Amino acid sequence: MTVEAIQEAIVQLSDVERRALAEWLDELEEDAWDRQMEQDFSPGGRGAKLIAEAEADIAAGRTRPLEDMLAEIDQRKLH
């Protein structure tokens, strides 16, 4: 089946059917994204180095709590 044939079939769907298809496609994409993130940030993945760097920064005390950073941003907005 070609993309064009699928598109033609989608045009024939009712609004309810098209919304259901769109929701299914969204879920499919979300699942694919989750799998890719899991793969990228697992040991040996493309993001593993970033995880190691972040863990080293935390261990060395080179980080600040998120709450402190957000409070600082809020203070800047007030001034």
PDB file of N, CA, C and O in Angstrom, chain B, residues numbered from 101:
ATOM      1  N   MET B 101       0.852  -1.178   0.000  1.00  0.00           N
ATOM      2  CA  MET B 101       0.000   0.000   0.000  1.00  0.00           C
ATOM      3  C   MET B 101       0.893   1.234   0.000  1.00  0.00           C
ATOM      4  O   MET B 101       1.886   1.283   0.726  1.00  0.00           O
ATOM      5  N   THR B 102       0.552   2.208  -0.793  1.00  0.00           N
ATOM      6  CA  THR B 102       1.346   3.428  -0.898  1.00  0.00           C
ATOM      7  C   THR B 102       0.841   4.489   0.081  1.00  0.00           C
ATOM      8  O   THR B 102      -0.278   4.406   0.586  1.00  0.00           O
ATOM      9  N   VAL B 103       1.675   5.469   0.331  1.00  0.00           N
ATOM     10  CA  VAL B 103       1.271   6.590   1.185  1.00  0.00           C
ATOM     11  C   VAL B 103       0.066   7.298   0.575  1.00  0.00           C
ATOM     12  O   VAL B 103      -0.854   7.708   1.283  1.00  0.00           O
ATOM     13  N   GLU B 104       0.086   7.433  -0.732  1.00  0.00           N
ATOM     14  CA  GLU B 104      -1.028   8.097  -1.414  1.00  0.00           C
ATOM     15  C   GLU B 104      -2.337   7.338  -1.199  1.00  0.00           C
ATOM     16  O   GLU B 104      -3.380   7.955  -0.983  1.00  0.00           O
ATOM     17  N   ALA B 105      -2.291   6.022  -1.256  1.00  0.00           N
ATOM     18  CA  ALA B 105      -3.490   5.208  -1.039  1.00  0.00           C
ATOM     19  C   ALA B 105      -3.986   5.358   0.393  1.00  0.00           C
ATOM     20  O   ALA B 105      -5.190   5.427   0.640  1.00  0.00           O
ATOM     21  N   ILE B 106      -3.055   5.408   1.324  1.00  0.00           N
ATOM     22  CA  ILE B 106      -3.435   5.593   2.729  1.00  0.00           C
ATOM     23  C   ILE B 106      -4.077   6.964   2.914  1.00  0.00           C
ATOM     24  O   ILE B 106      -5.098   7.092   3.589  1.00  0.00           O
ATOM     25  N   GLN B 107      -3.483   7.974   2.319  1.00  0.00           N
ATOM     26  CA  GLN B 107      -4.039   9.326   2.419  1.00  0.00           C
ATOM     27  C   GLN B 107      -5.449   9.382   1.834  1.00  0.00           C
ATOM     28  O   GLN B 107      -6.344   9.996   2.415  1.00  0.00           O
ATOM     29  N   GLU B 108      -5.637   8.748   0.701  1.00  0.00           N
ATOM     30  CA  GLU B 108      -6.968   8.722   0.085  1.00  0.00           C
ATOM     31  C   GLU B 108      -7.972   8.019   0.989  1.00  0.00           C
ATOM     32  O   GLU B 108      -9.124   8.444   1.084  1.00  0.00           O
ATOM     33  N   ALA B 109      -7.548   6.948   1.651  1.00  0.00           N
ATOM     34  CA  ALA B 109      -8.440   6.225   2.565  1.00  0.00           C
ATOM     35  C   ALA B 109      -8.771   7.085   3.783  1.00  0.00           C
ATOM     36  O   ALA B 109      -9.905   7.079   4.262  1.00  0.00           O
ATOM     37  N   ILE B 110      -7.792   7.813   4.277  1.00  0.00           N
ATOM     38  CA  ILE B 110      -8.010   8.665   5.450  1.00  0.00           C
ATOM     39  C   ILE B 110      -9.034   9.748   5.142  1.00  0.00           C
ATOM     40  O   ILE B 110      -9.875  10.071   5.981  1.00  0.00           O
ATOM     41  N   VAL B 111      -8.961  10.306   3.943  1.00  0.00           N
ATOM     42  CA  VAL B 111      -9.913  11.350   3.540  1.00  0.00           C
ATOM     43  C   VAL B 111     -11.348  10.827   3.595  1.00  0.00           C
ATOM     44  O   VAL B 111     -12.281  11.596   3.823  1.00  0.00           O
ATOM     45  N   GLN B 112     -11.524   9.527   3.388  1.00  0.00           N
ATOM     46  CA  GLN B 112     -12.856   8.930   3.377  1.00  0.00           C
ATOM     47  C   GLN B 112     -13.400   8.646   4.789  1.00  0.00           C
ATOM     48  O   GLN B 112     -14.576   8.316   4.941  1.00  0.00           O
ATOM     49  N   LEU B 113     -12.563   8.770   5.803  1.00  0.00           N
ATOM     50  CA  LEU B 113     -12.997   8.483   7.175  1.00  0.00           C
ATOM     51  C   LEU B 113     -13.941   9.557   7.694  1.00  0.00           C
ATOM     52  O   LEU B 113     -13.898  10.706   7.256  1.00  0.00           O
ATOM     53  N   SER B 114     -14.785   9.168   8.626  1.00  0.00           N
ATOM     54  CA  SER B 114     -15.626  10.149   9.310  1.00  0.00           C
ATOM     55  C   SER B 114     -14.748  10.944  10.268  1.00  0.00           C
ATOM     56  O   SER B 114     -13.607  10.567  10.535  1.00  0.00           O
ATOM     57  N   ASP B 115     -15.286  12.041  10.782  1.00  0.00           N
ATOM     58  CA  ASP B 115     -14.542  12.857  11.742  1.00  0.00           C
ATOM     59  C   ASP B 115     -14.127  12.029  12.958  1.00  0.00           C
ATOM     60  O   ASP B 115     -12.994  12.131  13.430  1.00  0.00           O
ATOM     61  N   VAL B 116     -15.042  11.219  13.455  1.00  0.00           N
ATOM     62  CA  VAL B 116     -14.763  10.390  14.634  1.00  0.00           C
ATOM     63  C   VAL B 116     -13.651   9.396  14.326  1.00  0.00           C
ATOM     64  O   VAL B 116     -12.732   9.221  15.127  1.00  0.00           O
ATOM     65  N   GLU B 117     -13.732   8.746  13.172  1.00  0.00           N
ATOM     66  CA  GLU B 117     -12.707   7.772  12.788  1.00  0.00           C
ATOM     67  C   GLU B 117     -11.347   8.446  12.585  1.00  0.00           C
ATOM     68  O   GLU B 117     -10.310   7.904  12.969  1.00  0.00           O
ATOM     69  N   ARG B 118     -11.369   9.638  11.975  1.00  0.00           N
ATOM     70  CA  ARG B 118     -10.118  10.357  11.732  1.00  0.00           C
ATOM     71  C   ARG B 118      -9.469  10.784  13.050  1.00  0.00           C
ATOM     72  O   ARG B 118      -8.249  10.712  13.191  1.00  0.00           O
ATOM     73  N   ARG B 119     -10.285  11.229  14.020  1.00  0.00           N
ATOM     74  CA  ARG B 119      -9.748  11.597  15.338  1.00  0.00           C
ATOM     75  C   ARG B 119      -9.166  10.374  16.038  1.00  0.00           C
ATOM     76  O   ARG B 119      -8.108  10.456  16.662  1.00  0.00           O
ATOM     77  N   ALA B 120      -9.846   9.256  15.935  1.00  0.00           N
ATOM     78  CA  ALA B 120      -9.353   8.018  16.551  1.00  0.00           C
ATOM     79  C   ALA B 120      -8.020   7.613  15.910  1.00  0.00           C
ATOM     80  O   ALA B 120      -7.096   7.192  16.606  1.00  0.00           O
ATOM     81  N   LEU B 121      -7.927   7.741  14.596  1.00  0.00           N
ATOM     82  CA  LEU B 121      -6.680   7.434  13.907  1.00  0.00           C
ATOM     83  C   LEU B 121      -5.570   8.389  14.348  1.00  0.00           C
ATOM     84  O   LEU B 121      -4.440   7.963  14.588  1.00  0.00           O
ATOM     85  N   ALA B 122      -5.888   9.664  14.453  1.00  0.00           N
ATOM     86  CA  ALA B 122      -4.891  10.655  14.879  1.00  0.00           C
ATOM     87  C   ALA B 122      -4.386  10.350  16.293  1.00  0.00           C
ATOM     88  O   ALA B 122      -3.190  10.455  16.567  1.00  0.00           O
ATOM     89  N   GLU B 123      -5.298   9.977  17.180  1.00  0.00           N
ATOM     90  CA  GLU B 123      -4.893   9.620  18.544  1.00  0.00           C
ATOM     91  C   GLU B 123      -3.995   8.395  18.531  1.00  0.00           C
ATOM     92  O   GLU B 123      -3.002   8.346  19.257  1.00  0.00           O
ATOM     93  N   TRP B 124      -4.332   7.410  17.717  1.00  0.00           N
ATOM     94  CA  TRP B 124      -3.521   6.197  17.614  1.00  0.00           C
ATOM     95  C   TRP B 124      -2.129   6.530  17.076  1.00  0.00           C
ATOM     96  O   TRP B 124      -1.127   6.031  17.588  1.00  0.00           O
ATOM     97  N   LEU B 125      -2.069   7.373  16.045  1.00  0.00           N
ATOM     98  CA  LEU B 125      -0.777   7.772  15.490  1.00  0.00           C
ATOM     99  C   LEU B 125       0.056   8.535  16.517  1.00  0.00           C
ATOM    100  O   LEU B 125       1.268   8.341  16.602  1.00  0.00           O
ATOM    101  N   ASP B 126      -0.596   9.407  17.302  1.00  0.00           N
ATOM    102  CA  ASP B 126       0.118  10.125  18.364  1.00  0.00           C
ATOM    103  C   ASP B 126       0.723   9.153  19.369  1.00  0.00           C
ATOM    104  O   ASP B 126       1.879   9.302  19.765  1.00  0.00           O
ATOM    105  N   GLU B 127      -0.055   8.167  19.775  1.00  0.00           N
ATOM    106  CA  GLU B 127       0.441   7.161  20.722  1.00  0.00           C
ATOM    107  C   GLU B 127       1.600   6.377  20.121  1.00  0.00           C
ATOM    108  O   GLU B 127       2.579   6.081  20.806  1.00  0.00           O
ATOM    109  N   LEU B 128       1.486   6.047  18.852  1.00  0.00           N
ATOM    110  CA  LEU B 128       2.548   5.319  18.161  1.00  0.00           C
ATOM    111  C   LEU B 128       3.841   6.133  18.159  1.00  0.00           C
ATOM    112  O   LEU B 128       4.920   5.598  18.417  1.00  0.00           O
ATOM    113  N   GLU B 129       3.728   7.417  17.870  1.00  0.00           N
ATOM    114  CA  GLU B 129       4.901   8.302  17.862  1.00  0.00           C
ATOM    115  C   GLU B 129       5.477   8.465  19.268  1.00  0.00           C
ATOM    116  O   GLU B 129       6.695   8.469  19.442  1.00  0.00           O
ATOM    117  N   GLU B 130       4.609   8.599  20.268  1.00  0.00           N
ATOM    118  CA  GLU B 130       5.082   8.721  21.648  1.00  0.00           C
ATOM    119  C   GLU B 130       5.841   7.468  22.075  1.00  0.00           C
ATOM    120  O   GLU B 130       6.881   7.561  22.727  1.00  0.00           O
ATOM    121  N   ASP B 131       5.327   6.309  21.710  1.00  0.00           N
ATOM    122  CA  ASP B 131       6.008   5.054  22.036  1.00  0.00           C
ATOM    123  C   ASP B 131       7.368   4.970  21.340  1.00  0.00           C
ATOM    124  O   ASP B 131       8.349   4.524  21.935  1.00  0.00           O
ATOM    125  N   ALA B 132       7.421   5.396  20.093  1.00  0.00           N
ATOM    126  CA  ALA B 132       8.690   5.382  19.350  1.00  0.00           C
ATOM    127  C   ALA B 132       9.687   6.339  19.999  1.00  0.00           C
ATOM    128  O   ALA B 132      10.871   6.023  20.115  1.00  0.00           O
ATOM    129  N   TRP B 133       9.204   7.516  20.422  1.00  0.00           N
ATOM    130  CA  TRP B 133      10.059   8.498  21.104  1.00  0.00           C
ATOM    131  C   TRP B 133      10.596   7.905  22.404  1.00  0.00           C
ATOM    132  O   TRP B 133      11.786   8.027  22.698  1.00  0.00           O
ATOM    133  N   ASP B 134       9.732   7.272  23.177  1.00  0.00           N
ATOM    134  CA  ASP B 134      10.158   6.658  24.438  1.00  0.00           C
ATOM    135  C   ASP B 134      11.231   5.603  24.203  1.00  0.00           C
ATOM    136  O   ASP B 134      12.224   5.549  24.928  1.00  0.00           O
ATOM    137  N   ARG B 135      11.034   4.770  23.195  1.00  0.00           N
ATOM    138  CA  ARG B 135      12.018   3.728  22.885  1.00  0.00           C
ATOM    139  C   ARG B 135      13.353   4.343  22.477  1.00  0.00           C
ATOM    140  O   ARG B 135      14.413   3.861  22.877  1.00  0.00           O
ATOM    141  N   GLN B 136      13.298   5.400  21.688  1.00  0.00           N
ATOM    142  CA  GLN B 136      14.530   6.061  21.239  1.00  0.00           C
ATOM    143  C   GLN B 136      15.262   6.694  22.415  1.00  0.00           C
ATOM    144  O   GLN B 136      16.485   6.586  22.509  1.00  0.00           O
ATOM    145  N   MET B 137      14.531   7.356  23.318  1.00  0.00           N
ATOM    146  CA  MET B 137      15.156   7.968  24.490  1.00  0.00           C
ATOM    147  C   MET B 137      15.778   6.898  25.379  1.00  0.00           C
ATOM    148  O   MET B 137      16.883   7.073  25.892  1.00  0.00           O
ATOM    149  N   GLU B 138      15.074   5.805  25.556  1.00  0.00           N
ATOM    150  CA  GLU B 138      15.585   4.702  26.372  1.00  0.00           C
ATOM    151  C   GLU B 138      16.878   4.161  25.768  1.00  0.00           C
ATOM    152  O   GLU B 138      17.844   3.890  26.483  1.00  0.00           O
ATOM    153  N   GLN B 139      16.884   4.009  24.462  1.00  0.00           N
ATOM    154  CA  GLN B 139      18.072   3.507  23.773  1.00  0.00           C
ATOM    155  C   GLN B 139      19.223   4.513  23.865  1.00  0.00           C
ATOM    156  O   GLN B 139      20.362   4.129  24.129  1.00  0.00           O
ATOM    157  N   ASP B 140      18.930   5.789  23.649  1.00  0.00           N
ATOM    158  CA  ASP B 140      19.971   6.810  23.655  1.00  0.00           C
ATOM    159  C   ASP B 140      20.627   6.975  25.022  1.00  0.00           C
ATOM    160  O   ASP B 140      21.825   7.242  25.109  1.00  0.00           O
ATOM    161  N   PHE B 141      19.843   6.816  26.092  1.00  0.00           N
ATOM    162  CA  PHE B 141      20.377   7.077  27.420  1.00  0.00           C
ATOM    163  C   PHE B 141      20.670   5.813  28.219  1.00  0.00           C
ATOM    164  O   PHE B 141      20.872   5.879  29.432  1.00  0.00           O
ATOM    165  N   SER B 142      20.693   4.679  27.558  1.00  0.00           N
ATOM    166  CA  SER B 142      21.119   3.446  28.203  1.00  0.00           C
ATOM    167  C   SER B 142      22.642   3.364  28.100  1.00  0.00           C
ATOM    168  O   SER B 142      23.238   4.072  27.288  1.00  0.00           O
ATOM    169  N   PRO B 143      23.275   2.521  28.900  1.00  0.00           N
ATOM    170  CA  PRO B 143      24.732   2.409  28.805  1.00  0.00           C
ATOM    171  C   PRO B 143      25.176   2.136  27.360  1.00  0.00           C
ATOM    172  O   PRO B 143      24.672   1.225  26.703  1.00  0.00           O
ATOM    173  N   GLY B 144      26.110   2.928  26.893  1.00  0.00           N
ATOM    174  CA  GLY B 144      26.603   2.787  25.530  1.00  0.00           C
ATOM    175  C   GLY B 144      25.811   3.571  24.504  1.00  0.00           C
ATOM    176  O   GLY B 144      26.209   3.644  23.341  1.00  0.00           O
ATOM    177  N   GLY B 145      24.691   4.160  24.916  1.00  0.00           N
ATOM    178  CA  GLY B 145      23.875   4.943  23.992  1.00  0.00           C
ATOM    179  C   GLY B 145      24.482   6.309  23.723  1.00  0.00           C
ATOM    180  O   GLY B 145      25.459   6.706  24.358  1.00  0.00           O
ATOM    181  N   ARG B 146      23.884   7.030  22.765  1.00  0.00           N
ATOM    182  CA  ARG B 146      24.405   8.340  22.369  1.00  0.00           C
ATOM    183  C   ARG B 146      24.390   9.349  23.502  1.00  0.00           C
ATOM    184  O   ARG B 146      25.230  10.249  23.532  1.00  0.00           O
ATOM    185  N   GLY B 147      23.460   9.222  24.430  1.00  0.00           N
ATOM    186  CA  GLY B 147      23.360  10.181  25.531  1.00  0.00           C
ATOM    187  C   GLY B 147      24.034   9.727  26.808  1.00  0.00           C
ATOM    188  O   GLY B 147      24.004  10.444  27.808  1.00  0.00           O
ATOM    189  N   ALA B 148      24.640   8.556  26.796  1.00  0.00           N
ATOM    190  CA  ALA B 148      25.268   8.014  28.009  1.00  0.00           C
ATOM    191  C   ALA B 148      26.353   8.951  28.539  1.00  0.00           C
ATOM    192  O   ALA B 148      26.518   9.088  29.751  1.00  0.00           O
ATOM    193  N   LYS B 149      27.089   9.594  27.636  1.00  0.00           N
ATOM    194  CA  LYS B 149      28.143  10.522  28.053  1.00  0.00           C
ATOM    195  C   LYS B 149      27.530  11.702  28.815  1.00  0.00           C
ATOM    196  O   LYS B 149      28.098  12.158  29.808  1.00  0.00           O
ATOM    197  N   LEU B 150      26.390  12.192  28.363  1.00  0.00           N
ATOM    198  CA  LEU B 150      25.727  13.302  29.050  1.00  0.00           C
ATOM    199  C   LEU B 150      25.301  12.906  30.458  1.00  0.00           C
ATOM    200  O   LEU B 150      25.433  13.692  31.396  1.00  0.00           O
ATOM    201  N   ILE B 151      24.793  11.688  30.605  1.00  0.00           N
ATOM    202  CA  ILE B 151      24.400  11.188  31.925  1.00  0.00           C
ATOM    203  C   ILE B 151      25.626  11.114  32.825  1.00  0.00           C
ATOM    204  O   ILE B 151      25.570  11.527  33.984  1.00  0.00           O
ATOM    205  N   ALA B 152      26.725  10.596  32.307  1.00  0.00           N
ATOM    206  CA  ALA B 152      27.954  10.487  33.097  1.00  0.00           C
ATOM    207  C   ALA B 152      28.454  11.866  33.515  1.00  0.00           C
ATOM    208  O   ALA B 152      28.893  12.047  34.651  1.00  0.00           O
ATOM    209  N   GLU B 153      28.393  12.833  32.614  1.00  0.00           N
ATOM    210  CA  GLU B 153      28.823  14.201  32.939  1.00  0.00           C
ATOM    211  C   GLU B 153      27.936  14.804  34.016  1.00  0.00           C
ATOM    212  O   GLU B 153      28.433  15.434  34.949  1.00  0.00           O
ATOM    213  N   ALA B 154      26.644  14.619  33.896  1.00  0.00           N
ATOM    214  CA  ALA B 154      25.716  15.161  34.894  1.00  0.00           C
ATOM    215  C   ALA B 154      25.952  14.521  36.257  1.00  0.00           C
ATOM    216  O   ALA B 154      25.956  15.208  37.278  1.00  0.00           O
ATOM    217  N   GLU B 155      26.149  13.214  36.269  1.00  0.00           N
ATOM    218  CA  GLU B 155      26.408  12.531  37.537  1.00  0.00           C
ATOM    219  C   GLU B 155      27.707  13.021  38.168  1.00  0.00           C
ATOM    220  O   GLU B 155      27.787  13.174  39.387  1.00  0.00           O
ATOM    221  N   ALA B 156      28.727  13.268  37.344  1.00  0.00           N
ATOM    222  CA  ALA B 156      30.004  13.782  37.856  1.00  0.00           C
ATOM    223  C   ALA B 156      29.824  15.187  38.415  1.00  0.00           C
ATOM    224  O   ALA B 156      30.383  15.509  39.463  1.00  0.00           O
ATOM    225  N   ASP B 157      29.052  16.026  37.732  1.00  0.00           N
ATOM    226  CA  ASP B 157      28.794  17.384  38.217  1.00  0.00           C
ATOM    227  C   ASP B 157      28.060  17.355  39.558  1.00  0.00           C
ATOM    228  O   ASP B 157      28.375  18.129  40.462  1.00  0.00           O
ATOM    229  N   ILE B 158      27.101  16.475  39.677  1.00  0.00           N
ATOM    230  CA  ILE B 158      26.350  16.353  40.934  1.00  0.00           C
ATOM    231  C   ILE B 158      27.283  15.895  42.048  1.00  0.00           C
ATOM    232  O   ILE B 158      27.276  16.459  43.141  1.00  0.00           O
ATOM    233  N   ALA B 159      28.083  14.874  41.769  1.00  0.00           N
ATOM    234  CA  ALA B 159      29.004  14.340  42.776  1.00  0.00           C
ATOM    235  C   ALA B 159      30.022  15.390  43.219  1.00  0.00           C
ATOM    236  O   ALA B 159      30.423  15.412  44.382  1.00  0.00           O
ATOM    237  N   ALA B 160      30.442  16.263  42.294  1.00  0.00           N
ATOM    238  CA  ALA B 160      31.441  17.287  42.604  1.00  0.00           C
ATOM    239  C   ALA B 160      30.813  18.550  43.193  1.00  0.00           C
ATOM    240  O   ALA B 160      31.528  19.494  43.530  1.00  0.00           O
ATOM    241  N   GLY B 161      29.492  18.576  43.319  1.00  0.00           N
ATOM    242  CA  GLY B 161      28.819  19.748  43.887  1.00  0.00           C
ATOM    243  C   GLY B 161      28.747  20.931  42.940  1.00  0.00           C
ATOM    244  O   GLY B 161      28.638  22.072  43.388  1.00  0.00           O
ATOM    245  N   ARG B 162      28.805  20.684  41.654  1.00  0.00           N
ATOM    246  CA  ARG B 162      28.747  21.757  40.662  1.00  0.00           C
ATOM    247  C   ARG B 162      27.324  22.034  40.172  1.00  0.00           C
ATOM    248  O   ARG B 162      27.135  22.639  39.117  1.00  0.00           O
ATOM    249  N   THR B 163      26.354  21.603  40.918  1.00  0.00           N
ATOM    250  CA  THR B 163      24.957  21.821  40.529  1.00  0.00           C
ATOM    251  C   THR B 163      24.228  22.558  41.634  1.00  0.00           C
ATOM    252  O   THR B 163      24.703  22.643  42.767  1.00  0.00           O
ATOM    253  N   ARG B 164      23.070  23.089  41.289  1.00  0.00           N
ATOM    254  CA  ARG B 164      22.208  23.761  42.263  1.00  0.00           C
ATOM    255  C   ARG B 164      20.837  23.106  42.208  1.00  0.00           C
ATOM    256  O   ARG B 164      20.422  22.612  41.160  1.00  0.00           O
ATOM    257  N   PRO B 165      20.140  23.102  43.323  1.00  0.00           N
ATOM    258  CA  PRO B 165      18.781  22.543  43.303  1.00  0.00           C
ATOM    259  C   PRO B 165      17.887  23.319  42.334  1.00  0.00           C
ATOM    260  O   PRO B 165      17.984  24.542  42.233  1.00  0.00           O
ATOM    261  N   LEU B 166      17.041  22.618  41.643  1.00  0.00           N
ATOM    262  CA  LEU B 166      16.127  23.236  40.686  1.00  0.00           C
ATOM    263  C   LEU B 166      15.263  24.289  41.355  1.00  0.00           C
ATOM    264  O   LEU B 166      15.002  25.342  40.772  1.00  0.00           O
ATOM    265  N   GLU B 167      14.816  24.014  42.573  1.00  0.00           N
ATOM    266  CA  GLU B 167      13.964  24.967  43.281  1.00  0.00           C
ATOM    267  C   GLU B 167      14.671  26.306  43.451  1.00  0.00           C
ATOM    268  O   GLU B 167      14.042  27.356  43.318  1.00  0.00           O
ATOM    269  N   ASP B 168      15.978  26.284  43.745  1.00  0.00           N
ATOM    270  CA  ASP B 168      16.742  27.529  43.899  1.00  0.00           C
ATOM    271  C   ASP B 168      16.809  28.299  42.587  1.00  0.00           C
ATOM    272  O   ASP B 168      16.655  29.520  42.568  1.00  0.00           O
ATOM    273  N   MET B 169      17.036  27.588  41.503  1.00  0.00           N
ATOM    274  CA  MET B 169      17.123  28.241  40.199  1.00  0.00           C
ATOM    275  C   MET B 169      15.784  28.846  39.798  1.00  0.00           C
ATOM    276  O   MET B 169      15.734  29.956  39.267  1.00  0.00           O
ATOM    277  N   LEU B 170      14.698  28.117  40.053  1.00  0.00           N
ATOM    278  CA  LEU B 170      13.369  28.638  39.718  1.00  0.00           C
ATOM    279  C   LEU B 170      13.030  29.850  40.562  1.00  0.00           C
ATOM    280  O   LEU B 170      12.436  30.805  40.062  1.00  0.00           O
ATOM    281  N   ALA B 171      13.399  29.828  41.839  1.00  0.00           N
ATOM    282  CA  ALA B 171      13.151  30.975  42.717  1.00  0.00           C
ATOM    283  C   ALA B 171      13.922  32.189  42.224  1.00  0.00           C
ATOM    284  O   ALA B 171      13.409  33.307  42.264  1.00  0.00           O
ATOM    285  N   GLU B 172      15.140  31.982  41.764  1.00  0.00           N
ATOM    286  CA  GLU B 172      15.952  33.081  41.223  1.00  0.00           C
ATOM    287  C   GLU B 172      15.292  33.684  39.985  1.00  0.00           C
ATOM    288  O   GLU B 172      15.258  34.904  39.824  1.00  0.00           O
ATOM    289  N   ILE B 173      14.780  32.840  39.131  1.00  0.00           N
ATOM    290  CA  ILE B 173      14.089  33.320  37.923  1.00  0.00           C
ATOM    291  C   ILE B 173      12.862  34.123  38.315  1.00  0.00           C
ATOM    292  O   ILE B 173      12.608  35.187  37.750  1.00  0.00           O
ATOM    293  N   ASP B 174      12.097  33.623  39.280  1.00  0.00           N
ATOM    294  CA  ASP B 174      10.917  34.349  39.745  1.00  0.00           C
ATOM    295  C   ASP B 174      11.297  35.712  40.292  1.00  0.00           C
ATOM    296  O   ASP B 174      10.596  36.694  40.045  1.00  0.00           O
ATOM    297  N   GLN B 175      12.388  35.789  41.025  1.00  0.00           N
ATOM    298  CA  GLN B 175      12.842  37.057  41.579  1.00  0.00           C
ATOM    299  C   GLN B 175      13.208  38.037  40.472  1.00  0.00           C
ATOM    300  O   GLN B 175      12.909  39.226  40.573  1.00  0.00           O
ATOM    301  N   ARG B 176      13.847  37.552  39.427  1.00  0.00           N
ATOM    302  CA  ARG B 176      14.224  38.414  38.301  1.00  0.00           C
ATOM    303  C   ARG B 176      12.976  38.976  37.606  1.00  0.00           C
ATOM    304  O   ARG B 176      12.971  40.121  37.153  1.00  0.00           O
ATOM    305  N   LYS B 177      11.933  38.166  37.528  1.00  0.00           N
ATOM    306  CA  LYS B 177      10.692  38.624  36.891  1.00  0.00           C
ATOM    307  C   LYS B 177      10.040  39.742  37.687  1.00  0.00           C
ATOM    308  O   LYS B 177       9.393  40.621  37.116  1.00  0.00           O
ATOM    309  N   LEU B 178      10.208  39.711  39.004  1.00  0.00           N
ATOM    310  CA  LEU B 178       9.600  40.725  39.864  1.00  0.00           C
ATOM    311  C   LEU B 178      10.311  42.072  39.770  1.00  0.00           C
ATOM    312  O   LEU B 178       9.731  43.105  40.105  1.00  0.00           O
ATOM    313  N   HIS B 179      11.546  42.067  39.324  1.00  0.00           N
ATOM    314  CA  HIS B 179      12.321  43.316  39.268  1.00  0.00           C
ATOM    315  C   HIS B 179      12.396  43.872  37.899  1.00  0.00           C
ATOM    316  O   HIS B 179      13.012  44.917  37.689  1.00  0.00           O
TER     317      HIS B 179
END
